Structure formats: structure tokens, C-alpha cells
Amino acid sequence: MDKKQDLRIRRAEPQDMEGILEIYAAARSYMAEKGNPGQWLDGYPKRELLEEDMKEGALYVCTGCGADKEELLGVFAFFVGIEDPSYGYIEAGRWLNDEPYGVVHRIAVSESAHGRGIGRFCIDECGKLVKNLRIDTHRDNLPMQKVIEQCGFKYCGIIYVEDGSPRLAFMKTMERD
């Protein structure tokens, strides 16, 4: 059986919060081990931000069927139809187009799911809902850059997030019938 057949994306629910926080804590440790200690500092993303994302209906989880229950495998925020302020200015490049887009932020995968294609699955599922998809990552986040490349994104330039730090920006345009 294909492992992806038992994967599901759904909106996060309040009872998921502790598992979500565990995934993000493990992701911060993983990033530091992989040469990216400077991306999600001071416990980012904080519970309050995640609760706001959940309230807006923009926080999602990827689940799989475990031995006896649903298992949280990944988490991400997905925004559609909202202009991301960080994407208003792009340096050393340009977006593929200026059409409406969806954006994936704060994607993280549980330790137990590393190497199973969960990040790619989440991003691909978002791409089914929009014609244009944008994403950004820290220049030291090589594992995420690999996932972005595998998903078929094109490098577009550098954007700056709210705290002023640079991020590599990518975009993918899906063909629609």
C-alpha cells in the first residue's frame, strides 16, 4: 500500500495544540542540528500566533493512521487571498506573476515522519487549491530548500520578514484546465 494513501490534511483543532507545539519544538532542534540555528528563535512560532492562525482557519495538520489512532505528522499555515506584507517587495529578482496566490508558512514535520515526504505532500495539497503558490525559507534551511525544489518551485529573489531578516522566496504556478 502506498504510504501517502493514508495521509490526510485537515484544519487544526484546539485538541491538536499540544501535538503541534511538540512538532514545532522538534523542528527547531532539527533545524539547529542541520546548520540552521537562527531561524525559529525564542520558541517561534508561539502558541498565540498558532491560535490566531487556527481562529482564522489557516492552521492545518497532516495526519496519518497510526496503529490505533490518528497521528499528527505535520503542521503548516496556509493563507489564500491575503496579500502577504513580506511579499510586497522582492529583491534581486521578481515574482513569476502578480496574480492572486496562496502562501505556505511555518511548515514542520514530526520527528517520526522525517523522510516520508510529508512536507512535499502538504505543499502539493495546497497547490491543488490555488493557481499560484508562494513560499519562503531561511537561507540556512537546506532541508526545506530541497523540499521546495522537489515540489517544482522557481527561485524568485529575496524577501524580508517582519523582523527585517531575509528569506529566499519561491513561487510555483499550477496549470489549470
HELIX and SHEET records of a PDB file:
HELIX    1   1 LYS A    3  ASP A    6  5                                   4    
HELIX    2   2 PRO A   14  ASP A   16  5                                   3    
HELIX    3   3 MET A   17  GLU A   33  1                                  17    
HELIX    4   4 ARG A   47  LYS A   55  1                                   9    
HELIX    5   5 PRO A   85  TYR A   87  5                                   3    
HELIX    6   6 GLU A  111  ALA A  113  5                                   3    
HELIX    7   7 ILE A  118  GLY A  127  1                                  10    
HELIX    8   8 LEU A  142  GLN A  150  1                                   9    
SHEET    1   A 7 ARG A   8  ARG A  11  0                                        
SHEET    2   A 7 LEU A  59  CYS A  65 -1                                        
SHEET    3   A 7 GLU A  70  VAL A  80 -1                                        
SHEET    4   A 7 GLY A 102  VAL A 109 -1                                        
SHEET    5   A 7 ASN A 132  THR A 137  1                                        
SHEET    6   A 7 PRO A 166  THR A 173 -1                                        
SHEET    7   A 7 LYS A 154  TYR A 160 -1                                        
END                                                                             
